[in-house]
Amino acid sequence: DTEVTQTPKHLVMGMTNKKSLKCEQHMGHRAMYWYKQKAKKPPELMFVYSYEKLSINESVPSRFSPECPNSSLLNLHLHALQPEDSALYLCASSLDRETYNEQFFGPGTRLTVL
Amino acid sequence: GEDVEQSLFLSVREGDSSVINCTYTDSSSTYLYWYKQEPGAGLQLLTYIFSNMDMKQDQRLTVLLNKKDKHLSLRIADTQTGDSAIYFCAEKAWGNQFYFGTGTSLTVIP
């Protein structure tokens, strides 16, 4: 299994809603990542988990809350988002952070905040 | 973050070669990558090159690295309509951080 899966594929939410994005991989990777991507722009790193511990938080607002319940799962909890948070949210994983290993990306969740 | 620049658009005829260019600023880059993103999809790794290599060939893809000029290119031979996508270069730099380029939108004209 060489896939990173993300659910849901699309999400529409209001500014007062609470929702979660989910990411799963079964490749035995120990590093997992959340990226935000606006249309026609490169992905911007949000969070990095290494061995289930948060190792990088790129100054992301607290309305985004990551969680890594185990080595295969990564969640992104959303609360009180703003319309400018609408974007494609990409999850990625790699064997670990310390070697060359490339990042494998999921298909993304397209989020629209009304 | 580091500056990784690409030209925004490239248009080629089917069957021709495409060359997508990328410049970066961090001389401590260890690995450089090319990713392809089709509309509405995630990023697909195409190929990568270690910073002590000058060239890597993988079927229709040729990667050239000029470390002195911090210039990376991706050549796609015999470009097909299915190659139309956005191409991102990325570098793995100090602290094992990934930095993506600005992306090049490739359009293949039948």
HADDOCK unambig.tbl for C-alpha pairs under 7 A between the chains (distance, minus, plus):
assign (segid A and resid 41 and name CA) (segid B and resid 102 and name CA) 6.20 0.50 0.50
assign (segid A and resid 41 and name CA) (segid B and resid 103 and name CA) 6.80 0.50 0.50
assign (segid A and resid 42 and name CA) (segid B and resid 100 and name CA) 6.02 0.50 0.50
assign (segid A and resid 42 and name CA) (segid B and resid 101 and name CA) 6.44 0.50 0.50
assign (segid A and resid 42 and name CA) (segid B and resid 102 and name CA) 5.44 0.50 0.50
assign (segid A and resid 42 and name CA) (segid B and resid 103 and name CA) 6.24 0.50 0.50
assign (segid A and resid 43 and name CA) (segid B and resid 100 and name CA) 6.88 0.50 0.50
assign (segid A and resid 90 and name CA) (segid B and resid 42 and name CA) 6.84 0.50 0.50
assign (segid A and resid 97 and name CA) (segid B and resid 96 and name CA) 6.39 0.50 0.50
assign (segid A and resid 98 and name CA) (segid B and resid 96 and name CA) 6.61 0.50 0.50
assign (segid A and resid 100 and name CA) (segid B and resid 31 and name CA) 6.52 0.50 0.50
assign (segid A and resid 105 and name CA) (segid B and resid 42 and name CA) 5.87 0.50 0.50
assign (segid A and resid 105 and name CA) (segid B and resid 43 and name CA) 5.64 0.50 0.50
assign (segid A and resid 105 and name CA) (segid B and resid 44 and name CA) 6.84 0.50 0.50
assign (segid A and resid 106 and name CA) (segid B and resid 42 and name CA) 5.55 0.50 0.50
assign (segid A and resid 107 and name CA) (segid B and resid 41 and name CA) 4.93 0.50 0.50
assign (segid A and resid 107 and name CA) (segid B and resid 42 and name CA) 4.00 0.50 0.50
assign (segid A and resid 108 and name CA) (segid B and resid 41 and name CA) 6.69 0.50 0.50
assign (segid A and resid 108 and name CA) (segid B and resid 42 and name CA) 5.71 0.50 0.50
